[in-house]
Amino acid sequence: HFIGGRYVEDKSGSRFDVIYPASGAVIAQIHAGTDQIIEQALGAAQAAQQDWAARSGTERGRVLRRAADLIRARNRELSVLETHDTGKPLSETLYADATSGADALEYFGGSAGNVTGEHIQLGENWVSTRREALGICLGIGAWNYPTQIACWKAAPALACGNAMIFKPSETTPLCALKIAEILSEAGLPDGVFNVVQGQGDVGAALLQDPRINKVSLTGSVATGRKVYQSAAVGLKQVTLELGGKSPLIIFEDADLENAVGGAILANFYSSGQICSNGTRVFVHKAIKEAFLDRLSARLEQAVIGDPLDETTNFGPLVRDRQMQIVQGFIAQGISEGARLVCGGRRLERPGYYLAPTVFADVSDQMTIAREEIFGPVLSVLDFDDEGDVVARANNTEYGLSAGVFTRDISRAHRVIGKLQAGSCFINSYNDAPVEAPFGGMKLSGIGRENSKNAIEHYSQLKSVYVRMGDVDAPF
Ligand code: NAD
């Protein structure tokens, strides 16, 4: 754990292993937070928060921007750690994780001075509003982007003057500790950002404490429901970034190479372990076979291997359990009649490697078209009518992302306008710049991360009425 500006350990907490997914080797052991550790973290956050909130936004922002610079300077070291934590290839982690965390710290560092209220004149009287911190925010992370998730939650929370206790995923617990160290080195006062390790029960225990004012979870819908329920007891604010089963629609006039590239980014980056992935790829019947041919040919070029070798661009799944889950979905796809175009098998090498997998002739009712797989499995579904494909694309409980490939700009906007998803893409997929709001509709979540929107999710408004004249009381 990292509490009050330093590493702490309570060896009486249950011990769990951190596994390097490319080999299966145990690379670290962590003790879960005990009641005493949880109390220590809450005490440290409480002791630090008000002084932090009392600083000017510019002063808070300067610390965050300094942390962003330190992260960039140490990008390689942090990326190597993230690769050990997650198994994602260095060719990805060097560009998409710590750097994205640094972007968030830089953006919200720059925004901190703009966290202001407004003046509302009412004749000679007026109201002024103050945008104030919520207090102590709890961040709970998923395992796929441990550095990015820690920063995406910490940066707006801290910019607004909150303290944060972050509980990383038990599967990838190492990276958030480095972010805590770096924030400290950048000048963050002790106790403003703390990391408490453990499984779901530790997150649940923290959330139940009345000193926690807000929770932001990145995780599955099942966990989101539990967190929402628990937060409801104390009417705590929530941000939920949950799962998805997003559609990617490829029309017959699309640039084929770009569409294939989009489908690859939407399914195989991070070995498919991305919430916003476009796993239901609707391809117009007229180009379906050409699309499948090019997709299969390009997938053969994937360099699968040692994630620490920078030429590798496809790594293992995060753990054995995930491998079993994904293999189960593949078996179901085959038994329900989908056509296996390529992949579908575990690779014979140490670690949890699964070949990039493509199914064609997938129908809307099949399990692989309905449930989030969280692995490198792309399903191709046919269509020939625009209205019909939009209805089918929306026929899911999820609503995280959606994409369209077409050269027809009117059609692109018409279709995107009808798709029920929080993050949409036209002739692109899976971009997540910090300037844009990120989050889901329907079961994919509540609230938005990133962008100026996130400020509203980590602050509250106070209205101050000022009367210039006498008080006119009835008696
Ligand atoms: P998960 O739901 O199993 O766990 C997420 C986190 O919640 C972990 O830290 C876990 O320890 C904690 N947790 C579990 N039970 C809890 C409880 N009762 N109270 C408090 N905390 C609890 O998810 P995962 O397997 O780590 O991640 C995969 C899921 O996350 C997928 O569904 C994926 O789509 C989703 N995800 C969403 C986004 C997004 O931004 N929308 C990003 C990445 C991953």
Residues whose N, C-alpha, C, O or C-beta is under 5 A from the ligand:
A	BS01	NAD	I140 G141 A142 W143 K167 P168 S169 E170 G198 Q199 G200 G203 A204 T218 G219 S220 V221 T223 K226 E241 L242 G243 G244 C275 S444
